[in-house]
Amino acid sequence: MKAGWTIFWLAAIIFAVAFGAAWLLVPDVVPVGYADEPQPSWAVLTAFLLRAIELTAAWVAAIAFVVTFGAWARDRMRRLLS
């Protein structure tokens, strides 16, 4: 279970770093179709990359949490029934 928690916390930290970087580097960048004015392509690509990292890290954290919690619950049930 220690490895599961390690993966969870690592993914949570990566999510937080990507979120903070997006907030600091490209705070006003929106999808190209919704922009009222032209945006630099580097900003759009950077925002897209950071958002992809955020979403991937969030899914990894969620999956690691569910699997680790399930293993903990199964171990707990075995101890109670034994």
N, CA, C and O atoms as a Tinker XYZ file with bonds, in Angstrom:
   328  protein
     1  N      0.809000   -1.192000    0.000000    73     2
     2  CA     0.000000    0.000000    0.000000    64     1     3
     3  C      0.859000    1.265000    0.000000    63     2     4     5
     4  O      0.405000    2.325000   -0.432000    81     3
     5  N      2.072000    1.158000    0.473000    73     3     6
     6  CA     2.932000    2.331000    0.508000    64     5     7
     7  C      3.207000    2.847000   -0.900000    63     6     8     9
     8  O      3.264000    4.058000   -1.115000    81     7
     9  N      3.377000    1.946000   -1.855000    73     7    10
    10  CA     3.617000    2.366000   -3.237000    64     9    11
    11  C      2.404000    3.093000   -3.814000    63    10    12    13
    12  O      2.552000    4.060000   -4.561000    81    11
    13  N      1.224000    2.632000   -3.471000    73    11    14
    14  CA     0.011000    3.295000   -3.941000    64    13    15
    15  C     -0.110000    4.719000   -3.438000    63    14    16    17
    16  O     -0.465000    5.629000   -4.187000    81    15
    17  N      0.193000    4.905000   -2.145000    73    15    18
    18  CA     0.142000    6.256000   -1.596000    64    17    19
    19  C      1.228000    7.142000   -2.188000    63    18    20    21
    20  O      1.024000    8.341000   -2.380000    81    19
    21  N      2.381000    6.550000   -2.474000    73    19    22
    22  CA     3.458000    7.309000   -3.102000    64    21    23
    23  C      3.036000    7.800000   -4.478000    63    22    24    25
    24  O      3.265000    8.960000   -4.819000    81    23
    25  N      2.424000    6.932000   -5.267000    73    23    26
    26  CA     1.937000    7.325000   -6.591000    64    25    27
    27  C      0.877000    8.407000   -6.463000    63    26    28    29
    28  O      0.881000    9.377000   -7.222000    81    27
    29  N     -0.039000    8.245000   -5.499000    73    27    30
    30  CA    -1.087000    9.236000   -5.300000    64    29    31
    31  C     -0.495000   10.601000   -4.983000    63    30    32    33
    32  O     -0.863000   11.592000   -5.613000    81    31
    33  N      0.419000   10.669000   -4.014000    73    31    34
    34  CA     0.979000   11.960000   -3.632000    64    33    35
    35  C      1.855000   12.559000   -4.714000    63    34    36    37
    36  O      1.875000   13.778000   -4.885000    81    35
    37  N      2.580000   11.726000   -5.446000    73    35    38
    38  CA     3.396000   12.222000   -6.551000    64    37    39
    39  C      2.507000   12.834000   -7.637000    63    38    40    41
    40  O      2.813000   13.906000   -8.159000    81    39
    41  N      1.413000   12.157000   -7.975000    73    39    42
    42  CA     0.492000   12.693000   -8.980000    64    41    43
    43  C     -0.169000   13.974000   -8.482000    63    42    44    45
    44  O     -0.377000   14.903000   -9.263000    81    43
    45  N     -0.500000   14.035000   -7.203000    73    43    46
    46  CA    -1.105000   15.250000   -6.651000    64    45    47
    47  C     -0.126000   16.423000   -6.704000    63    46    48    49
    48  O     -0.526000   17.554000   -6.983000    81    47
    49  N      1.137000   16.161000   -6.441000    73    47    50
    50  CA     2.150000   17.218000   -6.503000    64    49    51
    51  C      2.348000   17.683000   -7.937000    63    50    52    53
    52  O      2.455000   18.883000   -8.189000    81    51
    53  N      2.398000   16.749000   -8.878000    73    51    54
    54  CA     2.544000   17.113000  -10.291000    64    53    55
    55  C      1.349000   17.941000  -10.750000    63    54    56    57
    56  O      1.512000   18.916000  -11.484000    81    55
    57  N      0.147000   17.558000  -10.319000    73    55    58
    58  CA    -1.043000   18.339000  -10.649000    64    57    59
    59  C     -0.917000   19.758000  -10.114000    63    58    60    61
    60  O     -1.187000   20.720000  -10.833000    81    59
    61  N     -0.512000   19.892000   -8.869000    73    59    62
    62  CA    -0.400000   21.215000   -8.258000    64    61    63
    63  C      0.654000   22.073000   -8.965000    63    62    64    65
    64  O      0.443000   23.269000   -9.167000    81    63
    65  N      1.768000   21.479000   -9.336000    73    63    66
    66  CA     2.821000   22.226000  -10.030000    64    65    67
    67  C      2.333000   22.672000  -11.405000    63    66    68    69
    68  O      2.547000   23.822000  -11.786000    81    67
    69  N      1.683000   21.787000  -12.154000    73    67    70
    70  CA     1.179000   22.152000  -13.476000    64    69    71
    71  C      0.096000   23.225000  -13.373000    63    70    72    73
    72  O      0.055000   24.150000  -14.185000    81    71
    73  N     -0.776000   23.101000  -12.378000    73    71    74
    74  CA    -1.822000   24.101000  -12.176000    64    73    75
    75  C     -1.219000   25.462000  -11.841000    63    74    76    77
    76  O     -1.631000   26.484000  -12.389000    81    75
    77  N     -0.251000   25.466000  -10.948000    73    75    78
    78  CA     0.408000   26.718000  -10.587000    64    77    79
    79  C      1.174000   27.327000  -11.747000    63    78    80    81
    80  O      1.163000   28.545000  -11.927000    81    79
    81  N      1.837000   26.493000  -12.534000    73    79    82
    82  CA     2.571000   26.997000  -13.696000    64    81    83
    83  C      1.618000   27.605000  -14.719000    63    82    84    85
    84  O      1.914000   28.651000  -15.296000    81    83
    85  N      0.490000   26.965000  -14.945000    73    83    86
    86  CA    -0.496000   27.509000  -15.883000    64    85    87
    87  C     -1.051000   28.830000  -15.364000    63    86    88    89
    88  O     -1.269000   29.764000  -16.136000    81    87
    89  N     -1.275000   28.905000  -14.076000    73    87    90
    90  CA    -1.812000   30.126000  -13.480000    64    89    91
    91  C     -0.806000   31.279000  -13.580000    63    90    92    93
    92  O     -1.189000   32.431000  -13.786000    81    91
    93  N      0.482000   30.955000  -13.432000    73    91    94
    94  CA     1.509000   31.992000  -13.492000    64    93    95
    95  C      1.922000   32.352000  -14.918000    63    94    96    97
    96  O      2.106000   33.530000  -15.225000    81    95
    97  N      2.068000   31.356000  -15.789000    73    95    98
    98  CA     2.618000   31.598000  -17.127000    64    97    99
    99  C      1.574000   32.060000  -18.138000    63    98   100   101
   100  O      1.835000   32.979000  -18.916000    81    99
   101  N      0.409000   31.444000  -18.138000    73    99   102
   102  CA    -0.615000   31.746000  -19.146000    64   101   103
   103  C     -1.984000   31.900000  -18.484000    63   102   104   105
   104  O     -2.875000   31.086000  -18.722000    81   103
   105  N     -2.164000   32.937000  -17.654000    73   103   106
   106  CA    -3.410000   33.042000  -16.891000    64   105   107
   107  C     -4.634000   33.404000  -17.721000    63   106   108   109
   108  O     -5.743000   33.008000  -17.362000    81   107
   109  N     -4.475000   34.134000  -18.807000    73   107   110
   110  CA    -5.626000   34.618000  -19.565000    64   109   111
   111  C     -5.826000   33.916000  -20.899000    63   110   112   113
   112  O     -6.566000   34.413000  -21.748000    81   111
   113  N     -5.188000   32.782000  -21.100000    73   111   114
   114  CA    -5.313000   32.075000  -22.368000    64   113   115
   115  C     -6.563000   31.210000  -22.325000    63   114   116   117
   116  O     -6.793000   30.469000  -21.370000    81   115
   117  N     -7.363000   31.318000  -23.376000    73   115   118
   118  CA    -8.591000   30.536000  -23.494000    64   117   119
   119  C     -8.536000   29.749000  -24.790000    63   118   120   121
   120  O     -7.698000   30.039000  -25.643000    81   119
   121  N     -9.407000   28.756000  -24.964000    73   119   122
   122  CA    -9.428000   28.046000  -26.238000    64   121   123
   123  C     -9.573000   29.017000  -27.411000    63   122   124   125
   124  O    -10.230000   30.052000  -27.301000    81   123
   125  N     -8.956000   28.668000  -28.517000    73   123   126
   126  CA    -8.856000   29.582000  -29.655000    64   125   127
   127  C    -10.226000   30.052000  -30.131000    63   126   128   129
   128  O    -10.366000   31.219000  -30.499000    81   127
   129  N    -11.233000   29.197000  -30.140000    73   127   130
   130  CA   -12.549000   29.568000  -30.632000    64   129   131
   131  C    -13.265000   30.582000  -29.765000    63   130   132   133
   132  O    -14.180000   31.254000  -30.243000    81   131
   133  N    -12.877000   30.714000  -28.501000    73   131   134
   134  CA   -13.569000   31.609000  -27.584000    64   133   135
   135  C    -12.845000   32.934000  -27.368000    63   134   136   137
   136  O    -13.335000   33.781000  -26.621000    81   135
   137  N    -11.716000   33.130000  -27.989000    73   135   138
   138  CA   -10.930000   34.342000  -27.765000    64   137   139
   139  C    -11.502000   35.511000  -28.570000    63   138   140   141
   140  O    -11.877000   35.356000  -29.732000    81   139
   141  N    -11.559000   36.666000  -27.938000    73   139   142
   142  CA   -12.007000   37.876000  -28.630000    64   141   143
   143  C    -10.879000   38.533000  -29.412000    63   142   144   145
   144  O    -11.120000   39.282000  -30.359000    81   143
   145  N     -9.669000   38.251000  -29.014000    73   143   146
   146  CA    -8.512000   38.842000  -29.678000    64   145   147
   147  C     -7.491000   37.741000  -29.952000    63   146   148   149
   148  O     -7.513000   36.701000  -29.293000    81   147
   149  N     -6.608000   37.956000  -30.905000    73   147   150
   150  CA    -5.587000   36.941000  -31.220000    64   149   151
   151  C     -4.686000   36.670000  -30.017000    63   150   152   153
   152  O     -4.364000   37.568000  -29.239000    81   151
   153  N     -4.295000   35.416000  -29.892000    73   151   154
   154  CA    -3.404000   35.011000  -28.808000    64   153   155
   155  C     -2.136000   34.437000  -29.413000    63   154   156   157
   156  O     -2.182000   33.838000  -30.487000    81   155
   157  N     -1.002000   34.610000  -28.740000    73   155   158
   158  CA     0.241000   34.023000  -29.258000    64   157   159
   159  C      0.151000   32.491000  -29.262000    63   158   160   161
   160  O     -0.383000   31.882000  -28.334000    81   159
   161  N      0.678000   31.896000  -30.310000    73   159   162
   162  CA     0.582000   30.435000  -30.413000    64   161   163
   163  C      1.354000   29.736000  -29.303000    63   162   164   165
   164  O      0.948000   28.663000  -28.856000    81   163
   165  N      2.465000   30.325000  -28.846000    73   163   166
   166  CA     3.216000   29.690000  -27.760000    64   165   167
   167  C      2.377000   29.632000  -26.487000    63   166   168   169
   168  O      2.474000   28.672000  -25.723000    81   167
   169  N      1.560000   30.648000  -26.257000    73   167   170
   170  CA     0.734000   30.664000  -25.051000    64   169   171
   171  C     -0.365000   29.608000  -25.130000    63   170   172   173
   172  O     -0.661000   28.931000  -24.145000    81   171
   173  N     -0.962000   29.476000  -26.306000    73   171   174
   174  CA    -2.018000   28.476000  -26.472000    64   173   175
   175  C     -1.444000   27.071000  -26.323000    63   174   176   177
   176  O     -2.031000   26.219000  -25.657000    81   175
   177  N     -0.298000   26.838000  -26.946000    73   175   178
   178  CA     0.328000   25.513000  -26.854000    64   177   179
   179  C      0.801000   25.216000  -25.433000    63   178   180   181
   180  O      0.674000   24.084000  -24.967000    81   179
   181  N      1.338000   26.204000  -24.748000    73   179   182
   182  CA     1.762000   26.012000  -23.363000    64   181   183
   183  C      0.575000   25.707000  -22.465000    63   182   184   185
   184  O      0.642000   24.816000  -21.618000    81   183
   185  N     -0.510000   26.446000  -22.651000    73   183   186
   186  CA    -1.712000   26.207000  -21.857000    64   185   187
   187  C     -2.270000   24.812000  -22.134000    63   186   188   189
   188  O     -2.703000   24.122000  -21.211000    81   187
   189  N     -2.263000   24.400000  -23.390000    73   187   190
   190  CA    -2.749000   23.066000  -23.749000    64   189   191
   191  C     -1.890000   21.991000  -23.097000    63   190   192   193
   192  O     -2.422000   21.032000  -22.536000    81   191
   193  N     -0.569000   22.137000  -23.163000    73   191   194
   194  CA     0.332000   21.149000  -22.570000    64   193   195
   195  C      0.145000   21.070000  -21.057000    63   194   196   197
   196  O      0.062000   19.977000  -20.496000    81   195
   197  N      0.078000   22.218000  -20.400000    73   195   198
   198  CA    -0.083000   22.213000  -18.946000    64   197   199
   199  C     -1.438000   21.643000  -18.542000    63   198   200   201
   200  O     -1.538000   20.955000  -17.526000    81   199
   201  N     -2.479000   21.920000  -19.322000    73   199   202
   202  CA    -3.799000   21.359000  -19.010000    64   201   203
   203  C     -3.793000   19.846000  -19.195000    63   202   204   205
   204  O     -4.405000   19.127000  -18.405000    81   203
   205  N     -3.109000   19.351000  -20.230000    73   203   206
   206  CA    -3.016000   17.900000  -20.432000    64   205   207
   207  C     -2.279000   17.242000  -19.268000    63   206   208   209
   208  O     -2.675000   16.169000  -18.812000    81   207
   209  N     -1.217000   17.873000  -18.788000    73   207   210
   210  CA    -0.483000   17.335000  -17.634000    64   209   211
   211  C     -1.373000   17.339000  -16.401000    63   210   212   213
   212  O     -1.384000   16.371000  -15.640000    81   211
   213  N     -2.119000   18.422000  -16.196000    73   211   214
   214  CA    -3.029000   18.496000  -15.042000    64   213   215
   215  C     -4.056000   17.369000  -15.066000    63   214   216   217
   216  O     -4.252000   16.678000  -14.066000    81   215
   217  N     -4.704000   17.189000  -16.202000    73   215   218
   218  CA    -5.756000   16.180000  -16.289000    64   217   219
   219  C     -5.207000   14.764000  -16.145000    63   218   220   221
   220  O     -5.831000   13.915000  -15.507000    81   219
   221  N     -4.046000   14.510000  -16.735000    73   219   222
   222  CA    -3.439000   13.186000  -16.603000    64   221   223
   223  C     -3.047000   12.915000  -15.154000    63   222   224   225
   224  O     -3.304000   11.829000  -14.635000    81   223
   225  N     -2.435000   13.881000  -14.507000    73   223   226
   226  CA    -2.047000   13.709000  -13.106000    64   225   227
   227  C     -3.272000   13.526000  -12.212000    63   226   228   229
   228  O     -3.236000   12.744000  -11.262000    81   227
   229  N     -4.348000   14.241000  -12.510000    73   227   230
   230  CA    -5.562000   14.094000  -11.708000    64   229   231
   231  C     -6.149000   12.696000  -11.856000    63   230   232   233
   232  O     -6.582000   12.101000  -10.869000    81   231
   233  N     -6.169000   12.169000  -13.065000    73   231   234
   234  CA    -6.692000   10.810000  -13.263000    64   233   235
   235  C     -5.798000    9.774000  -12.588000    63   234   236   237
   236  O     -6.298000    8.833000  -11.972000    81   235
   237  N     -4.494000    9.939000  -12.698000    73   235   238
   238  CA    -3.578000    8.993000  -12.035000    64   237   239
   239  C     -3.783000    9.041000  -10.525000    63   238   240   241
   240  O     -3.810000    7.998000   -9.872000    81   239
   241  N     -3.926000   10.228000   -9.969000    73   239   242
   242  CA    -4.152000   10.350000   -8.526000    64   241   243
   243  C     -5.472000    9.701000   -8.123000    63   242   244   245
   244  O     -5.541000    9.001000   -7.113000    81   243
   245  N     -6.515000    9.933000   -8.909000    73   243   246
   246  CA    -7.822000    9.348000   -8.585000    64   245   247
   247  C     -7.785000    7.824000   -8.646000    63   246   248   249
   248  O     -8.315000    7.153000   -7.760000    81   247
   249  N     -7.169000    7.282000   -9.676000    73   247   250
   250  CA    -7.080000    5.825000   -9.810000    64   249   251
   251  C     -6.225000    5.231000   -8.698000    63   250   252   253
   252  O     -6.588000    4.209000   -8.116000    81   251
   253  N     -5.093000    5.863000   -8.399000    73   251   254
   254  CA    -4.232000    5.364000   -7.325000    64   253   255
   255  C     -4.961000    5.407000   -5.988000    63   254   256   257
   256  O     -4.822000    4.489000   -5.179000    81   255
   257  N     -5.734000    6.461000   -5.747000    73   255   258
   258  CA    -6.481000    6.555000   -4.497000    64   257   259
   259  C     -7.517000    5.450000   -4.389000    63   258   260   261
   260  O     -7.635000    4.815000   -3.341000    81   259
   261  N     -8.270000    5.211000   -5.456000    73   259   262
   262  CA    -9.312000    4.179000   -5.420000    64   261   263
   263  C     -8.706000    2.796000   -5.217000    63   262   264   265
   264  O     -9.211000    2.013000   -4.413000    81   263
   265  N     -7.631000    2.488000   -5.934000    73   263   266
   266  CA    -6.997000    1.174000   -5.809000    64   265   267
   267  C     -6.393000    1.000000   -4.413000    63   266   268   269
   268  O     -6.556000   -0.054000   -3.798000    81   267
   269  N     -5.708000    2.011000   -3.916000    73   267   270
   270  CA    -5.097000    1.917000   -2.594000    64   269   271
   271  C     -6.156000    1.833000   -1.500000    63   270   272   273
   272  O     -6.009000    1.060000   -0.554000    81   271
   273  N     -7.212000    2.617000   -1.621000    73   271   274
   274  CA    -8.296000    2.548000   -0.644000    64   273   275
   275  C     -8.984000    1.191000   -0.687000    63   274   276   277
   276  O     -9.350000    0.647000    0.355000    81   275
   277  N     -9.162000    0.637000   -1.894000    73   275   278
   278  CA    -9.750000   -0.699000   -2.021000    64   277   279
   279  C     -8.888000   -1.768000   -1.384000    63   278   280   281
   280  O     -9.409000   -2.671000   -0.730000    81   279
   281  N     -7.577000   -1.683000   -1.561000    73   279   282
   282  CA    -6.673000   -2.645000   -0.932000    64   281   283
   283  C     -6.702000   -2.506000    0.581000    63   282   284   285
   284  O     -6.676000   -3.503000    1.303000    81   283
   285  N     -6.754000   -1.267000    1.062000    73   283   286
   286  CA    -6.841000   -1.044000    2.508000    64   285   287
   287  C     -8.151000   -1.601000    3.066000    63   286   288   289
   288  O     -8.150000   -2.238000    4.119000    81   287
   289  N     -9.265000   -1.369000    2.373000    73   287   290
   290  CA   -10.566000   -1.872000    2.831000    64   289   291
   291  C    -10.602000   -3.401000    2.820000    63   290   292   293
   292  O    -11.137000   -4.017000    3.742000    81   291
   293  N    -10.035000   -4.010000    1.783000    73   291   294
   294  CA    -9.996000   -5.469000    1.718000    64   293   295
   295  C     -9.164000   -6.038000    2.857000    63   294   296   297
   296  O     -9.559000   -7.024000    3.479000    81   295
   297  N     -8.017000   -5.429000    3.136000    73   295   298
   298  CA    -7.172000   -5.871000    4.247000    64   297   299
   299  C     -7.898000   -5.703000    5.573000    63   298   300   301
   300  O     -7.811000   -6.560000    6.452000    81   299
   301  N     -8.603000   -4.607000    5.709000    73   299   302
   302  CA    -9.363000   -4.348000    6.946000    64   301   303
   303  C    -10.471000   -5.388000    7.143000    63   302   304   305
   304  O    -10.689000   -5.872000    8.254000    81   303
   305  N    -11.166000   -5.724000    6.054000    73   303   306
   306  CA   -12.237000   -6.728000    6.147000    64   305   307
   307  C    -11.685000   -8.098000    6.496000    63   306   308   309
   308  O    -12.284000   -8.839000    7.276000    81   307
   309  N    -10.538000   -8.432000    5.914000    73   307   310
   310  CA    -9.913000   -9.729000    6.241000    64   309   311
   311  C     -9.551000   -9.806000    7.724000    63   310   312   313
   312  O     -9.737000  -10.841000    8.364000    81   311
   313  N     -9.034000   -8.706000    8.260000    73   311   314
   314  CA    -8.661000   -8.684000    9.683000    64   313   315
   315  C     -9.897000   -8.793000   10.569000    63   314   316   317
   316  O     -9.860000   -9.462000   11.602000    81   315
   317  N    -10.987000   -8.147000   10.179000    73   315   318
   318  CA   -12.211000   -8.202000   10.984000    64   317   319
   319  C    -12.859000   -9.585000   10.960000    63   318   320   321
   320  O    -13.413000  -10.043000   11.960000    81   319
   321  N    -12.780000  -10.242000    9.798000    73   319   322
   322  CA   -13.418000  -11.551000    9.657000    64   321   323
   323  C    -12.559000  -12.687000   10.195000    63   322   324   325
   324  O    -13.060000  -13.790000   10.414000    81   323
   325  N    -11.292000  -12.436000   10.405000    73   323   326
   326  CA   -10.400000  -13.507000   10.892000    64   325   327
   327  C    -10.457000  -13.656000   12.379000    63   326   328
   328  O     -9.768000  -14.508000   12.941000    81   327
